[in-house]
Amino acid sequence: MRARVEGYFQFEELGAAWRTEILAGVTTFVTMAYIIFVNPSILSEAGMPSAAVTAATCVASALGCLLMGVLARYPIALAPGMGLNAYFTYSVVQGMGVPWQVALGAVFLSGVIFLILTAVGIRQLILESIPHELYSAVAVGIGIFIAFIGFRNAGIIQGHPATLVTLGNLRDPKTLLALFGLLLTGGLMARKVRAAMLIGILTTTAVGAALGQVKWNPQPYSPAELGATFMKLDVGGTLHLGLLEIVFVFLFVDMFDNIGTLVAVGTRAGLFDRDGRIPRVNRILTADALASTAGAVCGTSTVVSYIESAAGVVAGGRTGVTAIVCGLLFAVSVFVAPLFGVIPAQATAPALIVVGALMLTHTEDIEWHNPVTAIPAFLTLTAIPLTFSIANGLAFGFTAYTLLRVLAGEWRKVNWLVYLLTALFLARFFYLGKG
């Protein structure tokens, strides 16, 4: 039985080991467990019951991770996406006055459209049409993005009205705790300890608790609260209002955020084949689409692939077992969600910074001497963190790549689908104005 399982997940081909896969899954979960609490805090401002969204977040994340692990067999974790939940609350519900039930209907429709696009092979074509020259740029851009989030969560950098960002208060006890975690994690990795990030997170949490820096104020919670949002989506209301723009935004951002995460994690984990393609990509996209529709049914905004999956890959995760472990932990969290609130942002921030640093190794794969490659790559890797959007980074890189190829007289080298996507990107920039 064990041999059959290992054969299914290609343990031998990928050089995987059970201990490493389990540790990688736990590491991924710990670095993204914040979504269990952040997602309800955002969606509750849309009028949704906080406890119900907490349960829905755990259920949708568990389903997404398990689907990805079992069906697609990749170490990629899924959960309700940051950014899309803010768009759901502040732009759709509060800004446009759309009831949250109708907004959930838009999320559901975008997931159904995803399934259709995957079934007919359009999403696969889009993924395969991305110029390979941009693969490394996406990985580097997401690495900087991850590190930026880590620096912010650690308090090492903070917002500033004049300079946008500036150095934080390094004497703040919470920032010092994060710096301790960063030094500990880096030291463990330097000594080649495979569980370095997980040990760093847990040790930093323990030290913070001992010093009184970890606050835990669990709110009343029960898994039965899920009933307040389960099957409360109003698809008919979405169609009646004709909210095509909302469906398009959910569709666009989810598609290219997922593609960007897939490219970055696949590049880091060496999952591409010799032709630069990802095996079983249709299963990856199907798992993502099913997770989004299930999330809407449960009562949460769009479910996406998480950039924190890179933490598990850096920890050694190579197979779907990593995602399955993460999914099982989300399943357990349905019943004990408040317990995970004890892990502070200062404990997970060092792991994000380290992952970001390691992903910068892909800069060596970019042809910096060639302007047609270098400029789109630069725009991609800078736009991702500076606009706080993977989709925007891909849009800038795609558009620049196409236009520069045409200006260089190399228009025949550009795939027809790239031209089409570039036109859609330009239309999005002019129509929506921003992501």
N, C-alpha and C positions, 0 to 999 in steps of 0.2 A: 504494500500500500504506500509506504513512504517513498519507495523508488518511483512509483507511478506519479505521485504528487510532484516530486522533484523533477521528473521528466516533463510534466505538463508545464511547470514554471521555468524550465530550461536552466536548472541550477548549474549543471556541468558546463554548458556553453557560455554562461555568463559569469562563471566563477563565484556563484552565490553560496552562502552558508546560512543555516537556520538562525544561529545566534545573531549574526550580523543583520539579517533581514528583520528580525524582531526588534533589535535595538534601533534600527533605522525607522521602523514604523512608529515606535514610541517617541523617537526624537521628532519626527514630523508632526505627530499629534501634539506634543508639548509646545512646539513652536507656533502652532496655529490654534491652540485651544482658546485663545482670547476671543475668537469669533463667537463662542458660546455665550459670551456676555456683552460683547460690543454690538452684535447684530440685533439682539432684543432692545438694547438702549436706543438704537437708531430707528428701528421699525415701530417702537412704541410711540414715537413722536408722530407717526402716521395714524395713531389711534388704535393700533393693534395691541392685544393683551400681551404684556411682557412675558409672563410665565408660559403662555402658549407658544410664543415665538421662540423661547428658549428650547422647549421640547421639539418644536419643528426644526430648529437649527440642528439639533443633535441627530434627529431622525434622517433629515435630508443629507447631512454630511456622511452619516454611516452608510446610507444606501449608495451615495455617490462613490465613496471609497471602495466599498465592497464590489460594486459593479466594475469599477476600473481594475481592481485587483483580480477578480475572478474571470471577467469577460475579456478584458484587454491585456491583462497580465503585465501591467506597468506600475512602477513605484510612484504614481502620481495621486495625490490626495485632492478631494473636492470638498467644497463648502460654499455657503452663500458668499458672494463676492463683495468685498469692500469697494465702495465707489458706486456699484450698481444699487446697493441698499440705500445709499445716500440719495441717488437719483430717484429711486422709488419713493422715498419719503419727502424730500424737500422740493423736487421738481414736479413730480407727478401728483402726489397726494396733496401736499400743501400748496405748491405753486399753481397747479391747474384745477385744484378742487375736486379731484377724482377720488371716489371712495376706495379704500384699500382693497376691498373685495374685487372691484373692477380692475385695479392695478395688478392684482394677482392673476386675473384673467389674461392680462397682456403678457405677463411672464409665462403663463402656461402656453399661450399661442406661440410665443417665440420658441419655446421648447419643441412644440409640435412641428413648426417650420424647420427647426434644426433636424429633426428626425427625417423629414421629407428630403431635405437637401442632402443628408447623409445617405439615405436610401438610393437616391438617383446619382450619387457620386460627385455632387458639386462641391461639397466641403473638402473632399479628398483632392479634387482638382485644384482648389484654392491653395491648400497646404503645399501641394507639389509644385505650384507655380511660383512660390516664394523663391527669389534668386538665392542660390546657395551662398552667394557672397554676403548675404545679410544674416545668415544663421548665427554666425559668431557674434555679430553686432547685437543681435537680440539677446543672446546669452549674457554679453557684457553689460548691456543696458539694464537688464533685469537684475544682474549682480549689483550694480550701482544703486538701483531702486531698493533692493533688499537692504543693502548697507545703510542707505539714507533713512529708511524706516527704523532700523536698529539704532542709529545715532540719535534720532528724534526720541524714540521710546526710552533711551538711556538717559536723556537729558544732556547729552554731550553737545548737541546743537539745539537751537530754539529759534522761533520766529523773531523777526526784527522789522519794524515798519520802514526803515531806511535801506537796509541791506538785504532784506528778505529773510536771510538766516544769519545767525551769529553764534559764537561760542556760548554754551550754557554755563551754569554755575557749577564748576568742578568741585566746589566745597559742599555742595548739597549731598546729604547722606545717601539719597537714592542714586544719585549719579556716581558717587564713590562705590556704591554696591555694584553698579553695572560695570564700572571699570575693573573692580575686583574679579567679576565674572569673566570679563574679556581676557584679563591676564591669565586666569586659571584655565580657561578653555584653550587659549593659545599655547600655554605651556604643556597641557596634556596632549594637544595635537602635535607639538614639536617632539614629544616623546613617543609619538605614534600610538596613542591609546585610542582604540577604535570607538569607544563609547564616550569620547571626549566631550562632545556637545551635551549629551544627556547628563553626564556627571556634572558638567559645568552648570547647567540649568538647575538641577536638583540641589547641588551644594550652595549655589548662590541664594536659592530660595530659603534653605535652612539657615544660612548666615543672616539673611535679612530678617527671618523670623526671630532669631536669637537677639538681634539688635533692635527689635521693635519696628522694623521698616516694612513689614508685611501686614497689611490690613485685610481682615476677612470678615465681611458683614453679610452673611448669606440671607437671602430673602425667602419668604415662604414659597415653596415650590412643590409641585407634584406632576408626574408624567401625564396624569389624567387631564391636565390643563390643555393638552393638545387639542381637545375637542372644540375649543373656542375658535380655532382657525382651520381645523381640518375640513376639507371640502367646502370651504366658505368662499372660494373664488367665484367670480361672476363673469364667465366668458361671454354670455349673452350681452351683458352691459358693455363689455369692451367692444364687441362688434357693433352694438347700437350707437355708441358714441363715435365710432370710426377712429379709434386712437391708433392710427397706422404709424404716426411718428414715434409714439412710445414703444410700440412693438419693434420698430426698426432700430431704435437705440439699444434696447435690450439685445436684439439679434446681433447688431454690429459689434458692440463692445464685448459681448460674451464670445462671439466667434473669434475675434482677433486677440482677445486676452488669452483665450484657451490655446490658440495657435502659437502665440508668443511663448506661453509657459511650456507648451509641448516641445517647441524648438529648443528652448533654453535647457530644460531638464534632459531632453534627449541628447543634446550636444554634450552636456556635462557627464552623462552616464554612458556615453558611447553607444547609444541605442540605434543609430542610423546604420543602414547596411552599406555595402560598397558603392551603391549608386546614389547615396545620399537620401534614401527614403526610409521611412519608419515602418517596419512590419506591423501588420494588424491595425493600421491607422483607422480603418473604418470602425473597428471595435472601440477604439478610444473615443471617437467622435459620437458613436452611439451611446456609450456609457455617459458621456457628458450631457447629451440631449435628454436621455431618460432621467438623469438626476435633476435637471432643470424642471421638467414637467412634474416629477414627484415632489420637488421642493414647493412648487406652486400649490399643489394639492394639499400638502401638509400645512402650508401657511408661512412661506418665507420667500424672499426675493431670489433672483437668479443664482443658481449654483454653478460655480466655475472651478477650473483647475487652479490650485494654489501655488504661488511662487515659493511658498515655504516648503514645498515638496523637495526643493533643492537641498534643504538641510538633511533630509533623509538620504538623498543620493550621495551627498558628501560623507555621510556616516557609513556608507557602504551599501545602501539599498539598490538592488538591481532588478528585482522581480515584482510581480503582483503581490507577493506575500507582504511586502512593506505597506502597500495600500490596504491590504486586508487587515493587518494589525491595527493600523490607524482607524479603519472603519469600525473594528470591534471596540476600540476604546471610545469612539463616539457613541456607539450603541450602549455601552456601559454608562456613559455620561448622561444618557437620557434619564437615568434613575438617580444619579448622584451629581448632577451638574454643579451645584454650589461648591462641592469639594475642590473643583478645579480653579475656582476663583482665588485660591490661595497663592497661585503662581503669579508673581508680579511681572510687569513688563520689563523691569530692570533685569530680571533673570533670563528672559528669552532674547533680549536685545543683543547680548554678546554673540549668541549663535547666529543671528541674522547678519551681524557685521562680519563674522568669520566666513560665512557662506558667500557673502558679497565679494570679499577679498579673493577667495578661491576661484570664483567665476571670472575674474579678470584675466585669468591665464589665457582665455580665448582671444585676447587682443592680438596674439602672435599669429592667428590664422587669418587676419584681415590684411588684404593687399593695400597697405597704406601708400605705396608709391604710385598707385593707379587712381587718379581723381574720380573716375567713373565708379569705382568701388569705395574709395575712401570717404568721399563726401556723403553718400547715402548711409554708409556705416556710421559715420560720426553723428549725422542727424538722428539716426535710430537710437544709438546708445545714449545720447544726451537728452533727446525728447522724452524717452520713457521716464526717467526720474524727474525731470524738470516740469513735465505736464502731469506727473503722477498717473500715467496711463500707458499700459503696454500697447493698447490699440492705437493711440496717437503716435507712438514711436514707430510702429509698423507703417502707419499711414505716411508719415514724413519720409521714411526710408524708401518705401515703395515708389512714391511719387517722384522723389529725386532720382532714383535709379532709372526709372523709365525716361524721364525728361533728359537726363544726361546721356543715356544711350542714343536717343534720337539726335541730340545736338552733336554727338560725336560721329554721327553717320552710321551708327551700328543698330539701327532700328529693326533690322531683320533678326537680330539676336534676342529680341524681346518676345516672349510668349504672348499669344493673342489674349489670353486670360489676364495677363499682367496689365495690358492696355485697358481692358475692361475694368479691372479693379482700381487702376489709377484714376479712371474717370469717376468711379463711385467715390473714391477718397476725396477727389476735388469737389464733387457735388456735396459730400458730407461737410467739408470745411466751409463751403459757401452757405449751405442751407442751415446747418445746425450752429455754425459759428464756433462751437467748442464742444468737448466731449462730455 
